[in-house]
Structure formats: structure tokens, C-alpha cells
């Protein structure tokens, strides 16, 4: 609630964040959440000049091939609408989906940003693993043909993982990318898992990453007072 209050308190100033170039941005909610949870972020991104959309698929609970196909339809629609690659922002489980969608259609995705997502291959890094397995089984349908088996493998597009050591749901080590590519980065913020989508520092980083021109990716750098909200610690 504190992070949401901070978001709205700073909302008038967020109009000064880097403006977008109009490309499509698909925002995916976390496990058990819906588009309602991503509404504040999506409205901000629309105001910054992006063609921003939610997934319009209800709550993020059941993971099956039909759900993956429906998300790919969202990617296709946004891509076709603008005629150029889109970015995908995913919160928690939504970030896992964002990365996998980019692997399935890298030619349609320019950037992936995950927020507190369990992107390692060990489900023990998330406290929601038992509930997820209760609802989807230990081997969900989408994994039975060999897909979704290498979550730690980054998609072949620039990829940013925004994480926090005070997550409370996903252990921060489970959100660390270790792909070794320059365009595969981690950004630590001071936040909670349930507040990442409205946390002002996380929003600052999202806006900064999305504003990069297509094909001109550079590592995240923050200067001045804003640097106080981005710990620069080794992520081992």
C-alpha cells in the first residue's frame, strides 16, 4: 500500500519520464492476478506515448497451451497494429511468460522486462510453488512437449530483470539472470513483490528501458539522487 501511495503521490512528476515512440507494450500480470493489478502502470505507459495493452485473459491461474496460444494472439495483434516489434513487461509469473513468448517469436519482440519473476529452473525459489503445482500439476501441459524447460535461458532479445531482496514471494536469487550477454541485465530496487508494478524506482527503470530506440540498447545507468533508490550490489 505504501508503494501504491508513493506511485500516486509522484504520478504528476512521472510525466517527465522518457517519452515512448509509440511501439506496442504488452503487460502481463502475476500469478493469481489480473489486468486490474497492472492498470496503474499501463495507464502511465499510455500517457508516455506507448500503445500499451493488458492481456484481457482474466486471472493468471491456469497454465496450458490454450493460454499460451491466447498470449501469442496478444503479441500478434499488437505487432500487427504497429507493424514493428513490441516490448513485453511481465510481473512475477507474467515475466516468465514474457521471456518464453519472446523465445517463440523473437522477430516480433524488441525487449523483455520481468518484475520479481522466478526465472531460474528451481521452483524452490518461490513461495507460490506449492499452490502453482496444486492448480497446474507438477508438470503443466505446456511442459510436456519439452517447452518451458529452460526458464533460466534468456530469450534472444534484450532482457531486463528487475528484482528486490525484500521480495517476500520469489527469492531474489531466483530472479537473477546469468546469461553472460551484455543485453541481459539485472536491476535491483528497494521494493516488495506485490508492489513492484507501482514501485516508483521500478517504474523509473521500466520507462528508461522502454524508451531506448530499437536496436540501440545500452545498459541501465542512473545518476544523481535517483541512484539512492538503486542499490549497486553484487548479485551472486
C-alpha positions as CSV (number, residue, x, y, z in Angstrom):
1,X,0.0,0.0,0.0
2,X,2.9,2.3,0.7
3,X,4.3,1.8,-2.8
4,X,0.9,2.4,-4.4
5,X,0.6,5.6,-2.3
6,X,4.0,6.7,-3.4
7,X,3.2,5.9,-7.1
8,X,0.1,8.2,-7.0
9,X,1.9,10.9,-4.9
10,X,4.6,11.0,-7.6
11,X,2.3,10.4,-10.6
12,X,2.3,14.1,-11.7
13,X,6.1,14.1,-11.8
14,X,6.1,10.8,-13.8
15,X,5.0,12.8,-16.9
16,X,8.7,13.8,-17.0
17,X,9.9,10.3,-17.6
18,X,11.3,9.5,-21.0
19,X,8.7,9.5,-23.7
20,X,7.9,6.5,-25.8
21,X,8.0,6.1,-29.6
22,X,4.5,4.6,-29.9
23,X,5.6,1.0,-30.1
24,X,3.4,-1.7,-28.6
25,X,3.9,-2.7,-25.0
26,X,2.1,-5.8,-23.6
27,X,1.9,-6.0,-19.8
28,X,1.3,-9.4,-18.3
29,X,0.0,-9.9,-14.7
30,X,1.4,-12.1,-12.0
31,X,0.2,-15.5,-10.7
32,X,-3.4,-15.2,-9.4
33,X,-3.6,-11.6,-10.6
34,X,-5.4,-9.9,-13.5
35,X,-5.2,-6.8,-15.6
36,X,-6.6,-4.8,-12.7
37,X,-3.2,-5.1,-11.0
38,X,-1.3,-3.7,-13.9
39,X,-3.8,-0.9,-14.6
40,X,-1.8,2.0,-13.0
41,X,1.4,1.0,-14.9
42,X,-0.4,0.6,-18.2
43,X,-2.2,3.9,-17.9
44,X,1.2,5.6,-17.2
45,X,2.8,3.9,-20.2
46,X,-0.1,5.0,-22.4
47,X,0.4,8.6,-21.2
48,X,4.1,8.4,-22.0
49,X,3.3,7.6,-25.6
50,X,3.2,3.8,-25.9
51,X,0.5,1.6,-27.4
52,X,0.1,-0.3,-24.2
53,X,-2.3,-3.2,-23.6
54,X,-3.2,-5.8,-21.0
55,X,-3.7,-9.4,-21.8
56,X,-7.5,-9.4,-21.3
57,X,-7.4,-13.1,-20.3
58,X,-8.8,-12.8,-16.7
59,X,-6.8,-14.1,-13.8
60,X,-3.4,-15.7,-14.3
61,X,-4.1,-19.1,-12.8
62,X,-4.2,-22.0,-15.2
63,X,-1.2,-22.5,-17.4
64,X,-2.0,-24.6,-20.5
65,X,-1.5,-24.5,-24.3
66,X,-4.7,-22.6,-24.8
67,X,-3.4,-19.8,-22.6
68,X,-0.1,-19.7,-24.4
69,X,-1.8,-19.5,-27.7
70,X,-4.0,-16.7,-26.4
71,X,-1.0,-14.7,-25.3
72,X,0.7,-15.2,-28.6
73,X,-2.5,-13.8,-30.2
74,X,-2.0,-10.7,-28.0
75,X,1.6,-10.4,-29.3
76,X,0.5,-10.8,-32.9
77,X,-2.3,-8.2,-32.5
78,X,0.0,-5.6,-31.0
79,X,2.7,-6.3,-33.5
80,X,0.4,-6.1,-36.5
81,X,-1.2,-2.9,-35.1
82,X,2.1,-1.0,-35.2
83,X,3.9,-3.0,-37.8
84,X,7.0,-3.3,-35.6
85,X,8.4,-5.4,-32.7
86,X,6.7,-4.9,-29.3
87,X,8.0,-4.9,-25.8
88,X,6.7,-7.2,-23.1
89,X,6.6,-6.4,-19.4
90,X,5.7,-9.3,-17.1
91,X,5.2,-9.2,-13.3
92,X,6.1,-12.4,-11.4
93,X,4.8,-15.4,-13.4
94,X,3.9,-12.9,-16.1
95,X,7.6,-12.3,-16.5
96,X,8.2,-16.0,-17.1
97,X,5.6,-15.9,-19.8
98,X,7.1,-12.7,-21.3
99,X,10.5,-14.4,-21.7
100,X,9.0,-17.6,-23.2
101,X,6.8,-15.7,-25.7
102,X,10.0,-13.8,-26.8
103,X,11.6,-17.2,-27.4
104,X,8.7,-18.4,-29.5
105,X,8.6,-15.2,-31.7
106,X,11.8,-13.2,-31.3
107,X,11.2,-11.4,-34.6
108,X,8.1,-9.8,-33.0
109,X,9.7,-8.7,-29.7
110,X,12.2,-5.9,-29.2
111,X,12.6,-6.0,-25.4
112,X,11.5,-8.1,-22.4
113,X,11.3,-6.7,-18.8
114,X,10.4,-9.1,-15.9
115,X,9.5,-7.9,-12.4
116,X,10.3,-10.2,-9.5
117,X,9.9,-13.2,-11.8
118,X,11.1,-16.8,-10.9
119,X,13.3,-17.2,-14.0
120,X,15.5,-19.9,-12.7
121,X,14.9,-23.6,-13.2
122,X,14.4,-24.3,-9.5
123,X,10.8,-23.8,-8.3
124,X,12.0,-23.8,-4.8
125,X,12.9,-20.1,-5.2
126,X,9.2,-19.1,-5.0
127,X,6.8,-19.5,-2.1
128,X,3.9,-19.9,-4.5
129,X,5.3,-23.1,-6.0
130,X,3.1,-25.4,-3.9
131,X,-0.1,-23.5,-4.9
132,X,1.0,-23.4,-8.5
133,X,1.6,-27.1,-8.6
134,X,-1.8,-27.7,-6.9
135,X,-3.6,-25.8,-9.6
136,X,-1.4,-26.9,-12.6
137,X,0.3,-30.2,-11.6
138,X,4.0,-30.8,-11.2
139,X,4.3,-30.9,-15.0
140,X,1.9,-28.5,-16.6
141,X,0.6,-29.2,-20.1
142,X,2.9,-26.7,-21.7
143,X,6.0,-28.6,-20.4
144,X,5.0,-32.0,-21.7
145,X,6.4,-31.4,-25.2
146,X,9.7,-30.0,-23.9
147,X,8.7,-26.4,-23.8
148,X,9.2,-24.2,-20.7
149,X,12.0,-26.5,-19.6
150,X,14.9,-23.9,-19.6
151,X,13.5,-20.9,-17.8
152,X,17.0,-19.7,-16.9
153,X,17.8,-19.3,-20.6
154,X,17.3,-15.7,-21.6
155,X,15.4,-15.0,-24.9
156,X,17.4,-13.8,-27.9
157,X,16.4,-10.2,-27.4
158,X,17.5,-7.5,-24.8
159,X,16.2,-8.7,-21.5
160,X,16.0,-6.9,-18.1
161,X,15.1,-8.5,-14.8
162,X,14.0,-6.0,-12.1
163,X,14.3,-7.7,-8.7
164,X,14.3,-6.9,-5.0
165,X,16.0,-8.6,-2.0
166,X,12.9,-7.9,0.1
167,X,10.6,-9.6,-2.4
168,X,8.9,-11.9,0.1
169,X,7.4,-14.3,-2.6
170,X,10.2,-15.0,-5.0
171,X,13.7,-15.3,-3.6
172,X,15.8,-12.6,-5.3
173,X,18.4,-15.2,-6.4
174,X,15.7,-16.8,-8.4
175,X,15.2,-13.6,-10.4
176,X,18.9,-13.1,-11.3
177,X,19.8,-13.5,-15.0
178,X,23.1,-15.3,-15.5
179,X,23.2,-15.4,-19.3
180,X,26.5,-13.6,-19.8
181,X,25.3,-11.3,-22.6
182,X,25.6,-7.6,-22.3
183,X,22.0,-7.1,-23.3
184,X,20.9,-9.4,-20.5
185,X,20.8,-7.3,-17.3
186,X,19.6,-7.2,-13.7
187,X,18.4,-4.1,-11.9
188,X,17.9,-4.2,-8.1
189,X,15.3,-1.9,-6.5
190,X,14.0,-1.4,-2.9
191,X,10.6,-2.9,-3.2
192,X,8.1,-5.7,-2.3
193,X,6.9,-8.4,-4.6
194,X,3.3,-7.1,-4.6
195,X,4.4,-3.5,-5.1
196,X,6.9,-3.9,-7.9
197,X,4.4,-2.9,-10.6
198,X,3.8,0.5,-8.9
199,X,7.1,1.0,-7.1
200,X,8.4,4.4,-8.3
201,X,12.0,3.1,-8.7
202,X,10.8,0.1,-10.7
203,X,8.6,2.3,-12.8
204,X,11.6,4.7,-13.5
205,X,13.6,1.7,-14.7
206,X,10.8,0.4,-16.9
207,X,10.3,3.8,-18.5
208,X,14.1,4.1,-19.1
209,X,14.4,0.7,-20.7
210,X,11.3,1.1,-22.9
211,X,12.5,4.5,-24.2
212,X,15.5,3.1,-25.9
213,X,15.4,3.1,-29.6
214,X,15.0,-0.2,-31.4
215,X,18.5,-1.7,-32.0
216,X,20.2,0.9,-29.7
217,X,20.2,-0.9,-26.4
218,X,22.5,0.2,-23.6
219,X,23.0,-1.0,-20.0
220,X,20.9,0.8,-17.4
221,X,22.6,3.7,-15.7
222,X,21.2,6.1,-13.1
223,X,22.7,9.3,-11.9
224,X,22.1,11.9,-9.3
225,X,19.6,11.5,-6.4
226,X,17.8,8.7,-8.3
227,X,20.8,6.5,-7.7
228,X,19.9,6.3,-4.0
229,X,17.0,4.0,-4.9
230,X,19.0,1.5,-6.9
231,X,21.5,-0.5,-4.8
232,X,24.6,-1.4,-6.6
233,X,25.4,-4.7,-5.0
234,X,26.8,-7.9,-6.5
235,X,24.1,-10.3,-7.3
236,X,25.6,-13.8,-6.7
